[in-house]
Amino acid sequence: MIKLVATDLDGTLLRSDLSFNKRDIMMLEELGRKGVVRVIATGRSPYSASTVLDDNFPIDFLVFSSGAGVMRWSDKSIIHTNELSEKDVNQVVRVLLELNVDFMIHEPIPLNHCFHFHKTGNPNADFDNRISLYKAFSQPFAVGLPYPGPASQILSVLPNNIALFNRIAKQLGPNVQVIRATSPLDGESIWMEIFPMGVSKSNGLAWLCENECGILQTEVLAIGNDYNDLDMLKWAGMAFVVDNAPDELKSNFSTAPTNNNAGFSFAVNESSKP
């Protein structure tokens, strides 16, 4: 029996026009009446999530920043966090500078929508677009000076080149967690998300199940659409991807209709069938 439903946000529950399907909202409300725990597991920070989720959105928890933190939605209290140490931040920065890639260093939670950025000068429209969106919360990184504290994550925006992603990930070493995501801005660039070791959506959900909900892994339904959902999909007792997911994911998980066609509701209904 499913006792917790965890869904990704962008490209899964959230439609392409940044609205929600009424059927999906009604399904979330019905799950709440049945006592099923409702979780959004997203790469967005709390600030970014709040731009599309109103205060009364029908969920119970937000697993944010790809699992770096967990928020109780009813009172917006942050109940679990992770961060990169100052030492780890500067080790990662040193590697990224040597490799001449663009990156952003995000402040610790809860101010992790604020960041310092380093731009190489190479063409990178997706990187520029993100800086423009967060202009009020970003400032240039001072190359040559050590970063003066911990960070919630480091984000490098790369071209759609998985070989480059893998090469950089290998050079970053075993002390950090590297997560691959497709840019929600241009739908093509690779976002390399660098976190403390162990951060992931699945570990955020596992912490939540153990410490807040008393729910077993086998009692979790997960719904996603991208590579940063992969660990969550593999971890959950039952998993679906929406039809707008990459073929590589659709070949390994049950498929629901697209995010624009109430795929979330379909997956929940399918999970309740005997």
N, C-alpha and C positions, 0 to 999 in steps of 0.2 A: 504493500500500500504506500502510495506517495504521500509524504508528510511535509516535504519542502520542495518548492519549485524555484529554480534559479535560472534567470534568463539574462543573456547579454542585452545591451541597450541598442547602440547604433548598429543598424543593419539587421537587427533581430526583432526586438519589440518596437523600436522607433522606426517609423516609416521614412522613406527617402526625403519627404518634404518636411521632416522634423515634427510630424504630428503622430498621433496614436490612433489605431483602429478602434472604433467603439466596441467592437466584439471583444477585443483584447482587454479593454478596460473593464468591461462587464465580467469577463472571465476572472480577472484579478480580484474583483469584488466578491465574486462567488467563492473563490478559493478562500478568501478571508472569512466569509461566513461559515465555511466548513472547517476552519481551524488549521488550514494548510499554511505554513510559513512561506511568505513571498519575498524573494530576494532578487534584486538587480545586481549583477556582477559585471562591472564595466571598467574600461580603461580610463574613464573620465575621473577627474578630481571631484571632490564635493562641490566646489564652485561651479565647475563646468556642468555637472549633473543638474545643478539647481537651475540652469538656464533652460532646461527642457522638462524638468519634473517640478510640479508645484508642491507646496508644503503638504497638501492632503492627498498626494498621489497614493494609490492603494497598494503600498508595499510595506513590509515590516523591517527590512534591513537593506542597506546599500553596501556591497563589497566594492570598494572603489580603487582606482589606480592599480588595476590588474591584481588586486589582492593585497596591496600595501597597507590598506586600512579597512575597517568595518565601522559603519555608522548605524545606530538605531534610528529608524526614520521618524518615529513618533515624536521624539524630542530633539532630534538631530545631534545626539550625543555620540562622540567618537569613542568606541569601546575597545579598539585594537589598532595598533600602528606598528610599522617597521620603518627603519631608516638606514641609509648607508652611512658608515662612519666617515669622519673627516679624512682618515687615512685611505679608505677605499675610494672615496670621491677623487682624491688627488691622483691615485694610481690609475683610475679609469681615464681621467682627464689627460694624463700624460700619454697614454696609449692613443687616444683619439686625436690629440694634437699631432703625434708622430705620423698617424695615418691620414692626416689632412682631411677630416670629415667634419661636417657641421653638427653641432650638438647644443643641447640646453640642459642646464643643471637646475633642478627644481627644489625649491625650499622645502624644509620638513613640513609634514602634516601639522596643522590644517591649512597652511598657506602654500600648499604645493601647486597652486595655479600660478604662482609667481616664480620667475626663473631668470637666470643669467644665460646669455647665449653667446656662442662663438660661431661666426660665419667665415668660411674660408675664402669667399669671393667667387667660388665656382658656381655655375648656374644651379639653382635649387628653388624652384618656384613654390614647392610645397612648404619648405622651410620658411621662406619669406612670407607666405600666406599665414602660417601659424603665428609668426612674430607680429604681423599686422593685426590679427584677431586679438592678441593679448598685449597690445602695445602699452596699455596702462600698467601692466604687471611684469614687464620684461625690461632688462637692461643688459648692456654688453658685458661679457666676461673679460676681466683684466688678465690677459695672457702675460705670463712671467711672474705672477704672484700666486701663491698657493690659495686654493679655495678655503675660506676661513671657518668651515664648520661642516656639520652633517648635511645630508640631502635626502629627499624622499626617493628620487630616481634621477637618472640621466637619460635623456632621449636624443638619439641620433637619427636624423632623417636621411635616408639613403635612396638611391635609384632602385628600381625594381630589378635587383641583381642578387639572387640568393647566394651565389658563390662569394660575392663581396661580403654579404651579411655573415656567412659562415666563417670567412677568413678573419673578420674583425672579432667575432664572438670567440674564436679560438685564442686570439691574442689577448683578450681580456682576462683569460685565466679562470680558475675554478672557484674563486672567492665571491663571485657575483652571479646573479640570476639574469640571464638574457632571454627576453621574450620578443617574438616576432609578431608584428601587427601590420595590417594593411592600413595605410593612411585613410582616415575618415574624411579627409578634405579633398584629395584628388582621386581616391580610390585605386591608386597605382603604386605610389612610393611605399617603401618599406620603412616602418618605424621600428627602430631597435630600442626597446625599453630595457634599461639596465637597473636592476634592483638589488637589494640585499639577498644573499643566498636564501632560497626557500620561499620567496614571495611568488605567489601565483594565485589565480582565481580559485583553483581547487584547494589550496592550503587555507585561503581565506574562508572558504565554505566549510572546510573541515574544522577550523577553529570555531566557527559559529555553531556548527552542529554539536560539538563537544562541550563548549563552554556556555552557550546560551539556550540551546533548543533541546538537547537530549535526543537528537535524531541520528539514526544510523545512515551510513553512506548509501546502503542499498535502498533507502527510503527517499532518495533525492532524484528529482528529474532536472536535467540541465538542457538548455536550449541555446544554441549559438550560431555564429555565421563565419568566424574567421580563425586564423591561426592562434591568436591569443586566447581563444576559447578551448583549444585542443586538450589541455590538461584537465580542464573542468569536465569536458565531455567524456574523456576516458575514465575519470574518477567516479562520476555519478552512477547510480544504480541503473538509470535509464537516460538515454540522451537522444536528442534530435538536432539536426541542423536545418536551417531554412534553405529554400531552393536557390537563393541568391548567393549561397556559400560557394567557395572554390570547389571544383570537381574532386579534388584530392580529398576534401572532407566529406563530400556527399557519397563517395565510394566506400566510406568506412562507418557511416552512421545513418540511421533512419532519417528520411527527409520529409519536411513539412513544406507547405506553400511558402512563398516569399514573405519578407517582412512587410511588404505592401498589401498582402492578402491574408492577414490574420494567421500567419504560420504559428504564432505562439499558441493561440486558442486550439488550433488543430492538434498540436503536439500534446497539450494538456488532455484533450479529449481522448486521443489515442492511448495515452498512458493509463487511462482508467479502464480500458477494455480488458476483459479477462484473457 
